[in-house]
Amino acid sequence: MNSITRHGKPVARLEAAEPALRPVSPTELQALTAAMPEQPEPAADMVRRMRDEDRY
């Protein structure tokens, strides 16, 4: 563990990143996404609608 100091006082700490949980299997991912229902409207339209409805 390394520390970054400013004026001799520690202001940040550098630590190693935690390893990934496990690799994702393309077959498992495909099976998961195939089981999901199709969205009734495209994501771009949904985001645009949400932005327009909640503006101000």
C-alpha positions as CSV (number, residue, x, y, z in Angstrom):
1,M,0.0,0.0,0.0
2,N,1.3,3.4,-1.0
3,S,0.3,6.8,0.3
4,I,0.2,10.1,-1.5
5,T,1.0,13.0,0.8
6,R,0.5,16.7,0.6
7,H,2.6,18.9,3.0
8,G,3.7,15.7,4.7
9,K,0.2,14.5,5.5
10,P,-1.4,11.5,3.8
11,V,-4.3,12.6,1.5
12,A,-4.8,9.4,-0.6
13,R,-4.0,5.7,-0.4
14,L,-3.2,3.5,-3.4
15,E,-4.2,-0.2,-3.1
16,A,-4.3,-3.1,-5.6
17,A,-7.5,-3.6,-7.4
18,E,-9.5,-6.7,-6.4
19,P,-9.4,-9.5,-9.0
20,A,-12.5,-10.2,-11.2
21,L,-14.9,-12.7,-9.7
22,R,-14.7,-15.2,-12.6
23,P,-14.7,-15.1,-16.4
24,V,-18.1,-14.8,-18.1
25,S,-19.0,-17.8,-20.3
26,P,-20.4,-16.6,-23.6
27,T,-22.8,-19.6,-23.6
28,E,-24.2,-18.7,-20.2
29,L,-24.5,-15.0,-21.2
30,Q,-26.4,-15.9,-24.4
31,A,-28.7,-18.2,-22.4
32,L,-29.4,-15.4,-19.9
33,T,-30.1,-12.8,-22.5
34,A,-32.3,-15.1,-24.6
35,A,-34.5,-15.6,-21.5
36,M,-35.1,-11.8,-21.1
37,P,-38.3,-10.3,-22.5
38,E,-37.9,-8.0,-25.5
39,Q,-38.3,-4.3,-24.7
40,P,-41.5,-2.7,-26.0
41,E,-39.7,0.4,-27.1
42,P,-36.1,1.1,-28.1
43,A,-33.8,2.2,-25.3
44,A,-33.0,5.5,-27.1
45,D,-36.7,6.4,-27.3
46,M,-37.2,5.5,-23.7
47,V,-34.3,7.6,-22.5
48,R,-35.5,10.5,-24.6
49,R,-39.1,10.2,-23.3
50,M,-37.9,10.1,-19.7
51,R,-35.7,13.1,-20.2
52,D,-38.5,15.1,-21.9
53,E,-41.1,14.2,-19.2
54,D,-38.9,15.0,-16.2
55,R,-37.4,18.2,-17.5
56,Y,-37.6,21.1,-15.2
